[in-house]
Each structure stands twice: as structure tokens, then as C-alpha cells.
């Protein structure tokens, strides 16, 4: 198993931490992982992205040309990464920030209304966990149980009270992600 | 020696490894993309546990001179910075080489020249292995290609530095510093006592004892005849390092028609490129220098008689390629592919360059 994923959105949407939680979950399953952020001026406003690779074998390059899955959470991210999804790969987007349609027809396109859902849950901070849930639904690369273990290990104890809310967000994401276009 | 597996950035791994190695002092000044080193050290607060000093100096120049002071007392002293900050430290590096002081310097390179950019680069190769500071000196240079090696090379760097009484550098870049991977941290070693330092480093200035003459640490020698003797001693030492401490990694070199030569982050990208090349029927291998000085010239010379072509891949305009050409000595064409100013090459960019410039 080798999954090359890019997660991209506005700084502050939790893109980097979502990638970190995913990578941590991989470690919990004794997989090889790499997490490489665009650490430039992006994190000071604008578009942030991170490449996460999860593999059963050792990972050659942390930098890749094409992705199995691109998660795009704003319009510039869609424009930047649509072309970089492997044919037959998946693109996940949140309808909230994206107004232009995906043009390619050789990739699977999934829509997840995570921002709307997080507002319904009265907690926009779990937005990224809803997206993570959606990702794990379409590509169960790690167990939700291990995601929770990873979260527990990476969060300081004073934040452990937030764990059930995060788990609920992941499960909600799994429910609401929808296949919008099947690759032809 | 207990071992733990964690997920962390290369920069963080260096900080953890330094505490665990029993380093006595870290002196630094923040700069992207390496600030996590000092941030992690400050967060870990080792002065409360091992007694290690962690100090944010008023400048890079102050930091390297604090390292000089610590090293003169035989202490494990280190500093870190990124390219522009490393330029500022060069006077101190030359002085330490001249005074034969061991220390560890970490350069998490970013794009230059000048303040440049904060993105990854390998454009300080020349500065590191050809000089940087003034005078006929050499810097033991280690080029990690993973977070694991970032952790491991702290110990290796200090071991070599003290073995030869010479500064050592970990030359890495923003890719390896900023990326997270799984890492097995080494176990904790306690810091050396002053008594142990006296025994292991008889040259250290820890206070004169009645049984010996004073130890003097200096790079100054006004008598040029004596200064030549000093230089000859340095050169003899450098030849021993070149003979004994070369490290490199060979990947799929046995049957290779074409050899990629790359270090650090570029070598990781090349790993993927050689997989892709082999899927297309191009037999490519990778020779990765781990020590940039001493440089694995002999092994490259050997390959020059076997392969049809070589390509160096660097995040610069062509620096290590000069040393590879020197090693190949005209026996085989050596080409270069690089991206500049903070742009990181992709595996398909490397493969295209291999096909255009070397395979043809």
C-alpha cells in the first residue's frame, strides 16, 4: 500500500494539523509515513499545503509529482492541484470555498460539505476532522481507532476532553462525503 | 539505552538527539527554516534535567564565539542556523579550525544568495566543503537524507569532531529540517564530568594542574615558520580523515548503466527517479555521498569506468558536480541537473533530465 496525498487550503483551516494526525495514525499502525509542508509565506496567510505519504514500505521521495488523493479546501488549491491527481485518483473538495467546477473527467470527485456541517455542529474548529473522516471513508488507509489513539498521544492531557467531539466529527465526515463524479 | 519511535521534524530530531547525546551547550539565533531546533530545546528545558545550557545569543556571530569558548574547555558545544546566518559564522568556523576545536554546526540551508528565500536549497555546498571562512582548513561535513539521520548525525558529528579536534557540520536543508518522519531516538547519555573531560581532552582549558604546562587555545601564530608547521599538521590530519572517514550509500549501482549522484534531500528525490527510470527500462543507480568532506571520490572514480554516464542532482546551479567531474577525470560524461533559489526538483524532473542530458 502506498498513498500519496496532498491537503491544501487556507492557512488556519487546519490543513497541516490534519496531515499530522493522518501521519500519526500511520505510525500507530506501524506504517512508514512522511509529512512535508509548504512552510513558506503560505502559513502567514494565503494557501497552505502538506504532502502526506503513507506506505507499507520505506518511502523514497517526500516530494512527488502526482497524487493519489488531493484534498482541496479553497479555489486556489483546486487550481493548483487538479492537474496533479493521478488518472483514476480522487479529488475531495469542500463546496463552501469552491465555486468553479472540476474540469477533468478521469478522476473521482468527492464533495464534502464540511464547513456547513461544522457550523451545524456549532464548532467550526472540527472542520478538518470532518474532512479527515471523509478521506478515511473513501480510502480507509488507517483505522479510526488508531486515529483516536494518535490524537490522544499527540494532544496534551488538558485537551483530552475534546477527543469525543473530534471522533464525532470524523464519523460525521464519513457519513456526509458524496461521490459527485466517477472517473471515466 | 532505551529507544523510542516518534513522529517529528528533522529540526526537532536534532534538538532531541543533542540532549540525549549529553551536549553541554547550544548557542543559536532563530532563522527559518531551522528555528524548531532552538524552539524544541527551549521547550524541553534540558538545563533542568541534564544541565545542558540553551542560549539564544544576541547574534549568529556571538553564538559561534560562545561555541568557541565552550569547545576550548572540552565541552560538547553546538550551534545551528540557516544559510545567511551560517555566512555570519564563518570567521568563527575558521578560527575553530585554526585552534583545532571540535564542535557541531548545523546548516539547514535555504535559497540564496543574500537573504534569498526561506525555501530549501543546497547552494552552500561550496561554502561548506571548499572554505567558507579563510585559510587552508577543512570542515567535516555530514549530509543527512532523513529525519532518522538528522538524529543519528548529531552523535556522529560530535564523535568525528572530537576524534580529530576539528569542527563538524551537518549540512541539510529545509526539506529534511521541516519534514516529519518516524524516528528512533537514541538513548540518554549523561553529560561528561569535568574529570572525564580532563582525561579525554588533555588539551582543554579547564584550569591548569601542577603537573603540566598551561594549555593555550589560539589560532594565532605570528612566527610564520611555526604557522607553516601548524598548517602541515592540519593537512596531515585532513589526509587521515580522507583515508578513514568517507561515508556513502549505493542504491541499485551493481547493474547500473547510468549513475545519479546526489546528497541529502536531492538523494531522496533521486530514489524515486531511479525507480521510475527502471520501470521504463533505464538501468539507473544512485550514489549518495553521506560525507561531503571527506568526499567519496575514489568510489566515484571506480564507477566512472563502469557506467555510461553520470548526472548530479542538486538544489543549486552545479556545485558538487565539480567534485564528481574531478573524480571521474574525463572517463565518463558528468552532467548536472538542479533547481535554484528554493525550488525543489520533482522525481519526473530528474527523470526527464536523465533522459535528455545523459541517456540520449
Boltz contact constraints between the chains, C-beta under 6 A:
constraints:
  - contact:
      token1: [A, 23]
      token2: [B, 7]
      max_distance: 6.0
  - contact:
      token1: [A, 24]
      token2: [B, 7]
      max_distance: 6.0
  - contact:
      token1: [A, 27]
      token2: [B, 7]
      max_distance: 6.0
  - contact:
      token1: [A, 27]
      token2: [B, 182]
      max_distance: 6.0
  - contact:
      token1: [A, 34]
      token2: [B, 179]
      max_distance: 6.0
  - contact:
      token1: [A, 34]
      token2: [B, 181]
      max_distance: 6.0
  - contact:
      token1: [A, 35]
      token2: [B, 180]
      max_distance: 6.0
  - contact:
      token1: [A, 36]
      token2: [B, 179]
      max_distance: 6.0
  - contact:
      token1: [A, 39]
      token2: [B, 178]
      max_distance: 6.0
  - contact:
      token1: [A, 40]
      token2: [B, 119]
      max_distance: 6.0
  - contact:
      token1: [A, 60]
      token2: [B, 271]
      max_distance: 6.0
  - contact:
      token1: [A, 60]
      token2: [B, 272]
      max_distance: 6.0
  - contact:
      token1: [A, 61]
      token2: [B, 268]
      max_distance: 6.0
  - contact:
      token1: [A, 61]
      token2: [B, 269]
      max_distance: 6.0
  - contact:
      token1: [A, 61]
      token2: [B, 272]
      max_distance: 6.0
  - contact:
      token1: [A, 61]
      token2: [B, 347]
      max_distance: 6.0
  - contact:
      token1: [A, 62]
      token2: [B, 179]
      max_distance: 6.0
  - contact:
      token1: [A, 63]
      token2: [B, 269]
      max_distance: 6.0
  - contact:
      token1: [A, 63]
      token2: [B, 344]
      max_distance: 6.0
  - contact:
      token1: [A, 65]
      token2: [B, 346]
      max_distance: 6.0
  - contact:
      token1: [A, 65]
      token2: [B, 347]
      max_distance: 6.0
  - contact:
      token1: [A, 65]
      token2: [B, 348]
      max_distance: 6.0
